Amino acid sequence: LHVFPSGRMCSIRRALMLWLLPVFLLVGVSSAAVSYWSYNAMVTEFMDQQMQQLGQSVAAQDELPAPRPQTAERVFRHGAYVIQVFDRDARQISTTFDMASVALQATAGFHTVEQAGARWRVFVAPSAVAGRTVQILHSDAFRVHLAAGRAGAAIAPVLILIPLAMLVLWGVARAMSRAVQDIGGQAVLQDEHSIRELPMDHVPQE
């Protein structure tokens, strides 16, 4: 494997860009992926805790809760929670969002359900009232959007610095190439029997 490309592309400047450009791109993509993964895990844990607290709070009430109805904008764009209440026969007797007709899940705890093209994070909490079950829904699309937004804000400085670093690298490589060419030009002008007159200041060791 040759460090320098062949043909007319063979130069120090092009070799540096050829090898380091993929490295910069890999760093950018890896940073974006790690940021999204970490923020997605953080958002999931935080939202799940809120769902659990809300579900247990509603389930602890003796009377049937009557929270205000939610709109599609609040549910999908602002991440509002949907509260569903079911009777002992798994029939829905109350909901804060009619468009979310997610059936009661068979077991208590967390679930991920897809219904009518929408993915929902679901938490099921048995109610203090016998035969009643509370189910909390949260839009998975909102979570993905929130995690992507947080990751994008975190990775933005890196994505901005990568082109700047590449520009600096191009300038440094260009200056190095010119310096090597100058040294070669001076060597051509010297007496072939002596190189003592060659200036050695700022000459690379190689």
C-alpha positions in Angstrom: 0.0 0.0 0.0 1.6 3.3 -1.1 1.1 6.4 0.9 1.2 8.7 -2.2 -1.3 8.4 -5.0 0.0 7.5 -8.5 0.2 9.7 -11.6 -0.4 13.4 -11.6 -2.1 13.1 -8.1 1.2 12.2 -6.5 2.0 15.0 -4.1 2.4 15.6 -0.4 -0.6 17.9 -0.3 -2.9 15.5 -2.1 -1.7 12.6 -0.1 -2.5 14.4 3.2 -6.0 15.2 2.1 -6.5 11.8 0.6 -5.7 10.1 3.9 -7.0 12.6 6.5 -10.3 13.5 4.8 -11.9 10.1 5.5 -10.6 10.3 9.1 -12.3 13.7 9.6 -15.5 12.4 8.0 -15.4 9.2 10.2 -14.9 11.3 13.3 -17.9 13.5 12.4 -20.2 10.5 11.7 -19.0 8.7 14.8 -19.5 11.7 17.0 -23.0 12.2 15.6 -23.9 8.6 16.2 -22.6 8.5 19.8 -24.3 11.8 20.6 -27.7 10.5 19.3 -27.3 7.2 21.1 -26.5 8.8 24.4 -29.2 11.5 24.2 -31.8 8.9 23.0 -31.0 6.8 26.1 -31.2 9.8 28.3 -34.5 10.9 26.9 -36.0 7.4 27.1 -35.0 7.0 30.8 -36.3 10.5 31.7 -39.6 10.1 29.9 -40.2 6.6 31.2 -39.8 7.8 34.7 -42.3 10.6 34.1 -44.7 8.1 32.6 -44.4 5.8 35.5 -45.0 8.5 38.1 -48.0 9.8 36.1 -49.5 6.3 35.7 -49.0 5.4 39.4 -50.5 8.8 40.5 -53.6 8.4 38.3 -54.0 4.7 39.3 -53.9 5.7 43.0 -57.0 7.8 42.7 -60.3 6.3 43.8 -62.4 8.4 41.5 -62.3 8.2 37.7 -59.8 10.9 36.5 -61.0 13.6 34.2 -57.9 15.4 32.8 -58.4 17.8 29.9 -58.4 16.3 26.4 -55.2 16.6 24.3 -54.8 17.7 20.7 -52.7 16.0 18.1 -50.3 18.9 18.1 -49.7 18.7 21.8 -49.3 14.9 21.7 -47.0 14.6 18.7 -45.2 17.9 18.6 -45.0 18.8 22.3 -44.8 15.4 23.8 -48.0 15.5 25.9 -48.9 12.2 27.7 -52.1 10.3 26.9 -54.1 8.8 29.8 -56.3 5.8 29.1 -58.5 4.0 31.7 -59.9 0.5 31.1 -62.5 -1.6 33.0 -62.1 -5.2 34.1 -63.1 -6.4 30.6 -60.3 -4.3 29.0 -62.9 -1.8 27.6 -61.7 1.8 27.4 -63.9 4.0 29.7 -61.8 7.2 29.6 -59.1 8.7 27.4 -57.5 12.1 26.9 -56.8 11.5 23.2 -59.4 9.7 21.0 -57.1 9.3 18.1 -54.9 6.9 20.1 -56.9 3.7 20.1 -54.2 1.6 21.6 -55.6 -1.6 23.2 -54.8 -2.4 26.8 -51.6 -4.3 27.1 -51.7 -7.7 28.7 -49.1 -7.1 31.4 -48.2 -4.2 33.7 -45.0 -2.2 33.0 -43.5 -0.7 29.8 -44.3 -1.7 26.2 -43.6 -0.4 22.7 -46.6 -0.6 20.5 -47.2 0.4 16.8 -50.8 1.4 15.9 -52.0 3.0 12.7 -48.5 3.9 11.6 -47.6 5.5 14.9 -45.2 4.1 17.5 -46.1 4.5 21.2 -44.3 4.0 24.4 -46.8 2.5 26.8 -46.9 2.1 30.6 -49.6 0.0 32.3 -50.4 0.5 36.0 -53.1 -1.4 37.8 -55.6 1.0 39.5 -56.4 1.1 43.2 -60.0 0.5 42.2 -60.6 -3.2 41.6 -61.0 -4.1 37.9 -59.7 -0.8 36.7 -56.4 -0.3 34.8 -54.5 2.9 33.8 -52.5 3.1 30.7 -50.2 6.0 29.7 -49.1 6.6 26.1 -46.2 8.7 24.8 -45.3 9.4 21.2 -42.2 7.6 20.2 -41.8 10.0 17.2 -41.6 12.9 19.7 -38.8 11.1 21.6 -36.8 10.5 18.4 -37.2 14.1 17.3 -36.2 15.4 20.8 -33.1 13.1 20.9 -32.1 14.1 17.4 -32.5 17.8 18.3 -30.4 17.5 21.4 -27.7 15.4 19.6 -27.7 17.9 16.7 -27.1 20.8 19.1 -24.2 18.9 20.8 -22.5 17.8 17.5 -23.0 21.1 15.7 -19.7 22.6 17.0 -17.8 19.5 15.8 -19.4 19.6 12.4 -18.5 23.2 12.1 -14.9 22.7 13.2 -14.3 19.8 10.8 -14.4 21.9 7.6 -12.3 24.6 9.3 -9.7 21.9 10.3 -9.7 20.6 6.7 -9.1 24.1 5.4 -6.2 24.7 7.9 -4.8 21.3 6.9 -5.0 22.2 3.2 -3.1 25.5 3.9 -0.4 23.8 6.0 0.0 21.0 3.4 0.3 23.6 0.6 2.9 25.6 2.6 4.9 22.4 3.2 4.7 21.4 -0.4 6.0 24.9 -1.5 8.8 24.7 1.1 10.0 21.3 -0.3 9.8 22.7 -3.8 11.9 25.7 -2.7 14.6 23.4 -1.2 14.7 21.3 -4.3 15.0 24.4 -6.5 17.9 25.7 -4.3 19.6 22.3 -4.5 19.5 22.4 -8.3 21.3 25.7 -8.3 24.2 24.5 -6.1 27.6 23.2 -7.2 27.3 19.5 -7.7 30.5 18.9 -5.8 29.4 20.7 -2.7 26.2 21.3 -0.8 27.6 23.5 1.9 26.0 26.6 0.5 22.5 25.1 1.0 20.6 26.9 3.8 19.6 24.4 6.5 17.3 26.7 8.5 13.7 25.3 8.7 14.6 22.3 6.6 12.7 19.1 7.6 14.8 16.3 9.0 13.6 13.9 6.3 
